[in-house]
Amino acid sequence: MRRLLQGALGSLFPSDHDRRVAFPQDWCFTVNQSQGDTMPSFSTKWFGRGPMTNERMIAEQIEARGVRSPRVLAAMRNVDRALFVPAARQSEAYADAALPTTLGQTISQPYIVGLMTELLDPQPADKVLEIGTGTGYQTAILARLCREVWSIERLPSLADEARSRLERLGYANVHVLCGDGYAGLPGEAPFQRIMVTAAPPEEPETLRAQLAVPGRMVVPLGETEQELIVIQRIGPAEYSRRVSIPVRFVPMVHGTAGPSAT
């Protein structure tokens, strides 16, 4: 039965990377299509092993699916997802799914956060630009991996909440601004890394131009069908691109929903 289930579930994942999923002997699960920026997810019940924890989430949902970077895994172990999940969703804090937050936004599926961070590969001396702060979960992970993070959120209330949360948790190398993600931050460019956590319909050229040489951007692209793209700047006017996996993110929106912070 275990082998039959693994074979059936494997057909849900379009790439080899997505099929690297471990099924512990004492799992009971159902497959459901989650909302937000996820692949199909697993609702799990544990027998005899206690409740899901941040450590178990990382081992079973992220590392078992093929995220291998020791730096990324260590950063995620030091950032408890529950601290960034709304109070009404605390029982689902370690769920294998994107979760709704407020104002139609989501906190990304843990696996997607781990994969995007590994693809971005931020280095200790890097300055990173993040588009879409949300609750600050991805921001906090990036902050543990690089010198400085500049994060833009278009919704003022989310920007304020994330800024307060990150300050309270002691992230002194993070700057959260309310602004238009499409514009980026030309006054702070260049950035060695740029992470975009909402999906523009096509490559955001303004952001691409703010990459350092060399530099790297990870961005979900598309409207109805989306793919996670890794863009590398290898010269002043020379870029390379590769496709990672199909994803589903909220669309990237122009402008802000209120006054921009400076």
Legacy VTK file of the C-alpha trace (Angstrom):
# vtk DataFile Version 3.0
C-alpha trace
ASCII
DATASET POLYDATA
POINTS 262 float
0.000 0.000 0.000
2.831 2.392 0.866
4.491 1.834 -2.528
1.146 2.210 -4.326
0.474 5.530 -2.589
3.932 6.863 -3.438
3.441 5.937 -7.085
0.042 7.592 -7.264
1.203 10.742 -5.508
4.280 10.966 -7.724
2.033 11.736 -10.704
0.917 14.938 -9.003
4.403 16.439 -9.148
5.698 17.572 -12.563
9.443 17.459 -11.862
11.939 15.155 -10.202
12.601 17.775 -7.512
8.932 17.731 -6.473
8.769 13.960 -6.192
11.429 13.727 -3.487
8.931 13.296 -0.649
9.396 10.979 2.327
6.448 9.109 3.795
7.169 8.004 7.375
5.689 4.654 8.421
3.322 6.231 10.975
1.764 8.880 8.732
-1.890 8.932 7.850
-2.591 11.543 5.160
-4.967 12.891 2.549
-4.051 14.910 -0.515
-5.770 18.233 -1.102
-5.241 21.212 -3.402
-4.283 24.131 -1.163
-4.927 27.763 -1.914
-2.063 30.146 -2.455
1.443 29.540 -3.728
1.603 25.771 -3.258
1.765 22.479 -4.987
-0.781 19.832 -3.759
-0.311 19.455 -0.024
-0.564 16.764 2.600
-2.771 16.946 5.662
-0.945 14.781 8.170
-1.843 13.063 11.408
0.926 11.660 13.564
0.582 8.515 15.610
2.841 8.083 18.628
5.248 10.900 17.719
3.608 13.950 19.241
2.489 17.120 17.483
4.064 18.730 14.431
6.875 21.143 15.307
9.018 23.603 13.386
11.913 21.102 13.371
9.691 18.281 12.078
8.163 20.590 9.456
11.647 21.288 8.102
12.726 17.642 8.140
9.582 16.151 6.612
8.329 18.901 4.309
11.500 20.668 3.180
14.618 18.543 3.597
12.836 15.352 2.511
11.756 17.058 -0.716
15.289 17.884 -1.726
16.294 21.189 -0.125
19.843 20.411 0.967
21.652 23.699 1.716
22.926 23.471 5.311
22.790 27.265 5.652
19.185 27.467 4.476
18.046 24.595 6.686
19.829 26.079 9.718
18.229 29.487 9.107
14.783 27.936 8.850
15.320 25.994 12.065
16.064 29.283 13.780
12.930 31.008 12.478
9.788 29.525 14.008
6.979 29.773 11.447
4.382 29.982 14.227
5.677 33.455 15.138
4.590 34.713 11.705
1.207 32.983 11.420
-1.973 34.837 12.482
-3.422 33.873 15.872
-6.520 32.368 14.248
-4.291 29.971 12.260
-1.907 28.844 14.997
-3.205 25.272 14.860
-2.000 25.189 11.232
1.315 26.962 11.790
3.364 23.992 10.539
0.915 22.834 7.864
2.243 21.786 4.479
0.368 24.605 2.784
0.221 28.326 2.183
-2.003 29.977 4.799
-4.208 33.041 4.419
-3.162 36.010 6.526
-5.015 39.297 6.049
-6.143 41.481 3.135
-6.137 38.557 0.696
-2.457 37.732 1.277
-0.802 34.430 2.216
2.208 33.116 4.078
3.964 30.752 1.694
4.115 26.976 1.934
7.230 26.004 3.937
8.669 23.937 1.090
8.345 26.840 -1.346
10.104 29.162 1.131
12.951 26.682 1.492
13.247 26.040 -2.234
13.209 29.737 -3.189
15.797 30.537 -0.536
18.069 27.752 -1.728
17.690 28.895 -5.350
18.489 32.483 -4.334
21.592 31.311 -2.433
22.171 34.532 -0.422
25.722 34.952 0.851
26.844 36.546 4.147
28.081 39.784 2.517
25.052 40.235 0.240
22.517 43.035 0.214
19.118 41.523 -0.634
15.934 43.112 -1.954
12.677 41.340 -1.155
9.438 42.224 -2.936
6.417 41.359 -0.791
7.131 41.363 2.946
3.850 39.782 4.032
4.139 38.702 7.657
7.958 38.790 7.503
8.609 35.033 7.598
10.703 34.904 4.433
12.322 38.222 5.431
13.528 36.765 8.724
15.059 33.744 6.989
16.880 35.970 4.511
18.123 38.184 7.344
19.903 35.192 8.891
21.723 34.493 5.634
22.949 37.886 4.420
24.305 41.240 5.521
21.197 43.353 4.909
17.605 42.945 3.699
15.491 45.682 2.152
11.876 44.544 1.926
9.020 46.314 0.115
5.362 45.728 0.992
2.591 47.537 -0.916
0.016 47.289 1.901
0.767 49.815 4.696
-0.819 47.820 7.517
1.125 44.675 6.590
4.345 46.669 6.323
3.792 48.190 9.771
2.953 44.828 11.366
5.924 43.059 9.775
8.309 45.865 10.727
7.150 45.758 14.355
7.321 41.974 14.480
10.837 41.828 13.048
12.064 44.592 15.361
10.551 42.784 18.350
12.344 39.591 17.328
15.662 41.423 17.102
16.283 41.590 13.332
18.441 44.706 13.166
19.611 44.170 9.574
16.117 44.448 8.031
14.474 47.551 6.540
10.739 47.247 5.757
9.238 49.934 3.523
5.775 50.470 2.083
6.088 51.029 -1.650
5.607 49.800 -5.205
7.466 46.539 -5.662
7.692 47.039 -9.409
9.830 50.138 -8.818
12.259 48.396 -6.493
14.704 50.631 -4.623
17.017 52.284 -7.157
18.546 54.452 -4.434
19.820 51.331 -2.650
20.812 49.353 -5.746
22.679 47.338 -6.741
21.525 44.221 -4.907
23.408 40.938 -5.068
20.109 39.076 -4.660
16.440 39.909 -5.318
13.545 37.719 -4.198
10.042 38.357 -5.503
7.178 36.728 -3.577
4.289 37.659 -5.885
3.879 36.812 -9.560
4.306 39.458 -12.280
3.009 38.448 -15.719
6.466 38.924 -17.256
10.041 39.637 -16.232
10.200 42.856 -14.177
12.882 44.752 -16.093
13.174 47.541 -13.511
14.065 45.005 -10.821
16.388 43.105 -13.121
18.308 46.333 -13.766
18.869 46.712 -9.998
20.827 43.447 -9.792
24.545 43.627 -9.182
26.949 42.005 -11.617
27.012 39.157 -10.858
23.574 38.936 -9.250
20.582 36.650 -8.991
16.798 37.051 -8.839
14.191 34.402 -8.021
10.703 35.279 -9.250
7.444 33.451 -10.028
6.303 34.461 -13.517
2.941 34.137 -15.205
-0.761 34.638 -14.790
-2.925 31.519 -15.224
0.132 29.278 -15.408
3.176 30.265 -13.377
6.743 29.034 -13.177
9.492 29.779 -10.700
12.355 31.418 -12.614
15.982 31.991 -11.632
17.500 34.991 -13.437
21.252 35.596 -13.233
22.936 38.814 -14.297
26.306 37.852 -15.701
27.187 41.118 -17.446
25.900 44.698 -17.768
23.416 43.613 -20.462
23.733 39.828 -20.217
21.340 37.569 -18.320
20.717 33.840 -18.059
17.430 32.204 -17.072
16.314 28.807 -15.931
12.973 27.371 -14.901
12.645 25.584 -11.563
9.087 24.307 -10.959
5.442 25.271 -11.600
4.024 27.387 -8.758
0.956 29.411 -7.884
1.393 32.816 -6.244
-0.827 35.828 -5.727
-0.381 38.309 -8.609
2.103 41.147 -8.272
0.215 44.464 -8.233
1.435 47.896 -9.292
1.429 50.808 -6.842
0.618 50.875 -3.132
-2.615 50.644 -1.178
-1.801 53.780 0.822
0.922 56.346 1.486
4.436 55.065 0.847
6.962 55.060 3.656
10.456 56.414 3.115
LINES 1 263
262 0 1 2 3 4 5 6 7 8 9 10 11 12 13 14 15 16 17 18 19 20 21 22 23 24 25 26 27 28 29 30 31 32 33 34 35 36 37 38 39 40 41 42 43 44 45 46 47 48 49 50 51 52 53 54 55 56 57 58 59 60 61 62 63 64 65 66 67 68 69 70 71 72 73 74 75 76 77 78 79 80 81 82 83 84 85 86 87 88 89 90 91 92 93 94 95 96 97 98 99 100 101 102 103 104 105 106 107 108 109 110 111 112 113 114 115 116 117 118 119 120 121 122 123 124 125 126 127 128 129 130 131 132 133 134 135 136 137 138 139 140 141 142 143 144 145 146 147 148 149 150 151 152 153 154 155 156 157 158 159 160 161 162 163 164 165 166 167 168 169 170 171 172 173 174 175 176 177 178 179 180 181 182 183 184 185 186 187 188 189 190 191 192 193 194 195 196 197 198 199 200 201 202 203 204 205 206 207 208 209 210 211 212 213 214 215 216 217 218 219 220 221 222 223 224 225 226 227 228 229 230 231 232 233 234 235 236 237 238 239 240 241 242 243 244 245 246 247 248 249 250 251 252 253 254 255 256 257 258 259 260 261
